[in-house]
Amino acid sequence: MSLRNFVRRFKQATGDSPLIYLQKLRIAAAKRLLESDHRTMQEISDAVGYQDVAFFRGLFQRHTGVSPSAYRRSFGVSQP
């Protein structure tokens, strides 16, 4: 199967391009970490596959509408 055909079929099946789908999966994983863990933003960014924290923050905000810090304040566990 050609790359072009794969991308077309993937988008038809999921509604997203492979890149957007992967970003959504990584953001979902980051949300779980922000809700249940006290890791730093750099550690969470690394854990979900982004080495550039600034890029991760921008992407997170674009997909969720809030910054990772604001998300953690709203949904995270209380500080010990």
Backbone hydrogen bonds, N-H to C=O, Kabsch-Sander energy under -0.5 kcal/mol:
donor,donor_aa,acceptor,acceptor_aa,energy
6,F,2,S,-2.5
7,V,3,L,-2.8
8,R,4,R,-2.1
9,R,5,N,-2.7
10,F,6,F,-3.0
11,K,7,V,-2.5
12,Q,8,R,-1.9
13,A,9,R,-2.1
14,T,10,F,-2.7
15,G,11,K,-2.2
21,Y,17,S,-2.6
22,L,18,P,-2.3
23,Q,19,L,-2.4
24,K,20,I,-2.4
25,L,21,Y,-2.1
26,R,22,L,-2.4
27,I,23,Q,-2.5
28,A,24,K,-2.3
29,A,25,L,-1.9
30,A,26,R,-2.2
31,K,27,I,-2.5
32,R,28,A,-1.8
33,L,29,A,-2.0
34,L,30,A,-2.7
35,E,31,K,-1.9
36,S,32,R,-1.5
37,D,33,L,-1.6
44,I,40,T,-2.3
45,S,41,M,-2.8
46,D,42,Q,-2.6
47,A,43,E,-2.3
48,V,44,I,-1.7
49,G,46,D,-1.2
50,Y,45,S,-3.1
51,Q,49,G,-0.5
53,V,51,Q,-0.8
56,F,52,D,-2.3
57,R,53,V,-2.9
58,G,54,A,-2.2
59,L,55,F,-2.5
60,F,56,F,-3.0
61,Q,57,R,-2.5
62,R,58,G,-2.3
63,H,59,L,-2.1
64,T,60,F,-2.3
65,G,61,Q,-2.4
71,Y,67,S,-2.5
72,R,68,P,-2.4
73,R,69,S,-2.3
74,S,70,A,-2.0
75,F,71,Y,-2.8
76,G,72,R,-2.5
77,V,35,E,-0.6
